Structure formats: structure tokens, C-alpha cells
Amino acid sequence: MAKIGVFDSGYGGLTILEAIRKEIPEYDYLYLGDNARAPYGTHSFDVIYRYTLQAVNYLIEQDCALIILACNTASAKALRTIQQRDLPVINGNGLRVTGYGGKVNVLGVIRPTVEAVPEMTKTGHVGILATPATVSSESYVLELEKIAKSQELRAKSLVVTQQACPMWVPLIEAGEHTQEGADYFVEKYIREILAKDPQIDTLVLGCTHYPLLIEKIKKAAHGIQIIAQGELEAKSLADYLSRHPEYREQLSTNGTCTYLTTENADRFAQSASHFLGSPISANHIDL
């Protein structure tokens, strides 16, 4: 039987994992954090793709039938290439066969997030707060344009404004996000994106780390709607499994979760426990 793999470059994916486990707790999960090489957001496309593919291949070897890239940078820079080039390499059905004899697929977090935008924005003016790599990929812009062509945003004048927030992930990874000093950088990037478009009524948190700053973001954004990713991704995955029994039937249902990291296991466990609100144990692996 197979597991659901959840991958992130650091700790932010834990916010996605937690939401998924609340929505569909019965499955077995394997979380992999590439903390030793985080953050991904400052790396080139080639490096991000290579690191992400290494993680995906590792999770496939650990019998994960579905792998969630709970990392916006990896979803933006590596997902499409991996789906198109790296998975259809073994059997004639265009699906990679794993050690347990089943199929595997890799999913990202961007599409489920942008699908929530039409119901939330009233003006059609949307802001994207993300890492420099995600911003440069324009993945959110492209996906929102696709949504706008097929959903109710068609009737609105869609305006998408992006803002790179390079200091947010380092602050969170360093545990400094709860300190008053973090307020400066939150207010700085909110002020900059609103200066670009004062009509923004919806802000998308395009990084899985950012929910840890959500109270500061809400305060700085003065009533603007904030879209975080955890609950959206969880509902999207539950819906995917309901529509794809060929994956659902492969999954084991013992309700377990194993944590792996490329960093020191004790250090990861300590930091992850703060993200999750409960103690965990972790194991070190090399990619």
C-alpha cells in the first residue's frame, strides 16, 4: 500500500500538511523537508528543478502514490516539467510504476489557491505576495488569467499585481516572525504592493510559510481579504481523491505521519513542533 507524500523546501509545507490531515486524517503521510538547502526562493530555475526532482524521486522510492509539492517555489518552477517530462518514463500508460506496483502523480499548490479568487475579489484587483522565484515565474499571473477566461472573473477587469517578499521566509525560518522587528518587513511589502495598485481587495499568500505571519499581514493590510493555502489545498486534495479512485484505492489508511528532513533531525523536530503546536519526532535523510 502507498502513502501521500508532502514536500517542502523548509517548514512552511507543514501548514499544508496540517490542513490536509485535518480534512482527510485516515491516510498515511510522509513529510519531507529539504531544510538543509532552504530557502528555494533565491535559487535559479535549474537548481530548484534539480532539488525538487531529487525529493520527488525519493518519495516515489518510499512508495508515495501522490506527492504534494507544498512549496510555491517548487510548484512554480518545477511542477510542470516534472509532470510532463519526469513521470511518464516507465510504462506504456504514461504513468510511472512504483515499487508497490501502483501509479504516482505529483500535484502543486498554486492551482487550488487561484481557484478561490473569483469568489473573493469584488474589484478584480488581486495582489500576490510571494518569494522572488515565484514572482519571477509569473505562475500565479498565468493561472489567474486561465481562471479569468472560464469563470466569473471574465466579467471583471482582472488586474494582478505581484510583490516579492524576500525577507519573510528567512524571518520565519529563524523564528523571528513573532517579534516586533518582523512588523517592519510585513508593513514594508504590504505598503509597496498597495502603492502599485491601491484598488487591491484580495491578497494571495503565495508561500506556505506566510500563514505564520497572517495576523501581522491582516493588521498591515487594513481589512483586505487574505487567501492562505492550507484549507484550500486540503479540500482540493480530498476532491481529487474522490474523483480518482485509482489513487485512493492504493493508499493505506492507518492515520500515520512520518517526518523526514535533510537537516539535523532534532533541530527540525523542535522547529516543526512550533509550526504544528505539538511535539513530533523526525529522521534525517540525504538526497
N, C-alpha and C positions, 0 to 999 in steps of 0.2 A: 504493500500500500504506500501511498505517496503523501507528501506534506505540501503546505503552502509556504513558499519562501518569501521573505520580505527583506529587501536590501536597501541600505542607505550608505552614503559615504561617512556618516557620523552617527549622531544621536537623534536627529530630527525625525527619522523614519519611525522611531518609537511612538511618536504621536499618531502615526498612521496605523501601526500595529495595534496599539491600544484600542483605537476606534474599531478596527476590524474585528478584534477578539470580542468586543462588546456586542457587535452586530451578529457575528457567527462564531460563537465560542466553541462549538463542538469539534472543529477541525484541529489538526496538529500543525504547529507553526515552527519555522526555523528562521530566526532573525540573524542577519549578517551585517555587521557594521565594519566598514573599511576605515576604521578610525585612525590607523597609522598613517594613512595618506590623505586624510581630510584637511581642509575642505576641498571639494572638487571644483568649486565655482571659479577658482583662479587659474585652473589648468586649461590647456589647449584642447581642441576637439579630439585630436588623436590620442592624447593621454586619457581623457575622460572615457573615450570609447574603449580603449585597451583595458583600463581598470574595471570598467563595468562588465565587459565581456568575461574577464577573469572571474569576477564574482558570480555571474550568471552560470558559467560553466561549472564552477564549484558547487553551486546549489543544485544544478542538474545531476551532478555526481552523487549528491546526497539525496536523490530521489524526490525532488520537488517538482510537482506536476504543473503548478502555477507559480510564477515568480513575479512579485510586485516590485517595480523599481520605485520605492518610496523616497525618491530623491528627484527633485525637479530638474537639477542639472543633468543627471543621467537620463531622465526621461526626455529632456530636450535635445541632448547631444548624441545619445547612443541608442535609444529605444528603436527608432525606425530602422536603423542599419542592422541591428541585431535581429529584429523580426524578419527583415527581408533577406538578409544575407547569411546569418549565422545559425538560424534554427532549421531551415529546410535543407539539411545536408546529409541525411541518412536514409530515410525510407522513401518509397515511391509516392506516398501520400503527401509529401511536403511537410511532414512533421517529424521532429527529431525523436527517436526512440530512446528511452532512458533505461537504466539498469533494471528497473522493475517491469519493463516491457510496456510502458504506457506512453502517452503523449505529453508534451510540455509546451507551454506558451508563456510569453513574457508580456506583462501589462505595465502601463505607466500611470502617473497621477495627474497629468495635465488635462486630458480629455474630460474625465469626470468633474474636474473643477470648473472648466469653462461652460459645461452644460448647465450649470446652476445660474450663470449670469443673466440669461433672459428674464428669469422670474424675479430678479432682484433689482436690476437697474431700471430706473424710470426715465432718465435723461438720455441713456445710451452712451454716456461718458464714463468709461471704465479705466481704472488705474491698475497697473501690475507692479507689485513690489517683489523683487526677486534678486538673485545673485547676478553678478556681471555676466557669467556664462549663459544663464537662462535668458537674460535680456538680449544678449547679442545673438542668440539663436532665433529670436522672434517667434518661438514656438507658440506662445500664448496669443500673439497677434494673429498668426496664421490659423490657429484653431478657432479663435473668436470670429474670424472672417468666414470660416466654413459654417459655423453655427448661425451667423447672421444671415446667410443665404437661405437657410432652411427653417428658421424659427422666427419667433415674433420680433427679433431684433431687425428683421427685414423692414419693418415699418418705422424703425427709428434710425436716426443718423448715428451709426456706431462710430465712436471716437475712442481709440485705445491709446493710452499713454503709459510708457514704461519708466520705471525708476530702479536703477541698480542700488543695492544697499550693501556695499561690501563689508561694512563693519558689524552687521548684525550677527552673522554666524560666528565670527571669532568671539564676540562678546558672550554669546550663549555657550559656546564650547568651553570658554574659560570660566563659566559660572558667574559672570559679572552682569548678566541681564537683569537681575533683580535690584541692582544698585542704582543710586540716583545718577551716577555718571552715564548710564545707558540712556537716560532720558534725552540727553543732548543729541545722540545719534538717531534716536527714533524721531524726535521732532525735526531734525535736520532733513531727513529724507522725505518725511510727510510734507514738510514745507516746500521742498524742491518740486515734488510731483504736483502739488496743488498750484504752484506758480506756473507750471507748464499748462495746466488746464484746471481753472477754478470751478468748472462745472462738474467735475467728477463726483458721482454719487455712490460709487461702488469701488472698493479696493479689494483686489485679489492678492492673498498672501501666497506668492509663488515659490515658497520654500517651506519644507516641512519643519524647519527649526522655528519659523516665525510665530507659531501659536504660543510659544513661551513668552513672547513679547506682546501678546494680544491686548492686555489691559493698558499697557503704555501706548500701543498703537491706537486703540479706541479713544484714549484721552487726547492724543495729539490730533486725531482725525475729526474731532468735534461732530459726532453724530453720523458720519459717513458709514454706510454699510460695509462690513468686513466679511469676506469669504475665506474661511480656513478650509483645510483639505480633508482632515481625518474622517469626519462623518460622511462626507460626500464620497470618498473613496470606499468606505466600508459598505455603503448602500449600493454603490456601483458593482463591487465585487460580489455581493450577495445576489444581485440581479444577474450578473454574468454566469454565476454557477447555476442559477435556476434555468437559464437558457442554454446551458452547455452541460448536459448530463454526462457527456463523455469525459469531462474533467471531474465533475462532482463525484462520480462513481469510483474514481481512482483514489480519492482522498480518505485517509484514515481519520477516525473520529474519536480520539481519546482525550481531546481537550488539552493537549500539552503544548508547551512552548520552550524551545531551546535557544539560547543566545550565544552567538559566536562573534568574535572580534579579532581584527588584525593587530590591535593594540594590547597592552597589558590587561589581562582578564580581570584582575582585581580592580584596577582603575576604571575599566569600563563598567563593571558591576556597580561600583559606587556611584558613578555619574548617571548611569541608566536608572538606578533606583530613584534618583531625584526626578527624572523625567516621568517615571511611571507611578511614583508615590508609594512604592512597596519594594522590599528587598528582592534581588534576584541573584543568581549565580551565572557565570559566563565561562566560556572556554576560549583559549587563544588558538587561532589558525593562521597559516601563511598562505597567501595567494600567489 
